[in-house]
Amino acid sequence: MRLELVPRGDVSPWARVLAPVAAVIAAVLIGGVVIAVMGRSPAAAFQVYFVDTLSESWGLQEMAVKATPLLIIAVGLSFCFRASLWNIGAEGQFIIGALVGSILPLYTAGSGAGAWVIPMALVMGALGGLAYAMIPALLRVAFGVSEILSSLMLVYVADLVLDYLVRGPWRDPKGFNFPQTVNFDATLPFLADGGRLHAGVLLGPVLVLVAWFVISRTLFGFGVRVAGEAPKAARFAGFDANRMVLAAFAISGAAAGLAGVLEVLGQIGQLKPGISSGYGFTAITVAFLGRLHPLGMVFGALVVALTVIGGESAQIALKLPLDLTRTFQGVLLMCVLAADALVSYRVRIVTMARA
């Protein structure tokens, strides 16, 4: 006896829309079981994870701050994933974008430079992430190197470069030997007193609308969709596969780099190790939770941000390990993939006849 997946003839659009919702519910139930096994109350964990965060002003602000880099990176990654390209190195592009975008704020700190520093830093950060993403793209186009391996390995290179700079040439001489740069003068303004909600969160919805327009209303977006769903048809229609690889990686790298410099100029205000809490990897879950649709990824980013903030609160209130949050995110991704599979396929039991 074996199990087979048989394609469904006609899949309801509502089933595809509700699949991520069902995946979230399933992940929450699994998380509740794990928490119960650990000897904690699932009801108390649910209260801390979700209710307390959503009922407090600070929680809503933190959700927006955490969701913004996840949303921006996920929107960029969706162009690669739609074209069946696997950019797993957004974390590295995030870090390099933060590094390149910090050059101007770093060297103008204390000089009284004007407001021009921030927009220039944002542009430089996006270009830094774009340039770093071009490495795995060019390796694939020129030599057929797997973009999965090359983009992933470059994450560790970027992390080491950041560590070298903040411990070496960019270290604050008055920072008591801590691995960090000086505080930047050029930082994004805060939108509310007493919180960390900064102006960078406004870029998220703007990029969502731009991505929606490009994907659904332009020839390039059509080419991306066709390249992922029917590569032979894309070649027959005249879409250049190599150009598609370069363009998709350029968009995803620029988005990750922009998210990186927004994070540095928004709530951190300087460079130091650990500027990213795994945003580049977590954004993969956000992209698939939103079914690679720009509007759907808003929902995905908010849900994942909610789990991050709730996990930090549960660590304090219930003494739950913070690693449980990352485990939950992994379970959530698996539930999303399983829900997608069950929507598109039905399981059939095949009985093996004896010879």
Secondary structure, 3 states (H helix, E strand, C coil): CEEEEEECCCCCHHHHHHHHHHHHHHHHHHHHHHHHHCCCCHHHHHHHHHHHHHHCHHHHHHHHHHHHHHHHHHHHHHHHHHCCCCCCCHHHHHHHHHHHHCHHHHHCCCCCCCCCHHHHHHHHHHHHHHHHHHHHHHHHHHHCCCHHHHHHHHHHHHHHHHHHHHHCCCCCCCCCCCCCCCCCCCCCCECCCCCCCEHHHHHHHHHHHHHHHHHHHCHHHHHHHHHHHCHHHHHHCCCCHHHHHHHHHHHHHHHHHHHHHHHHHHHHCCCCCCCCCCHHHHHHHHHHHCCCCHHHHHHHHHHHHHHHHHHHHHHHHCCCCCHHHHHHHHHHHHHHHHHHHHHHEEEEEECCCCC
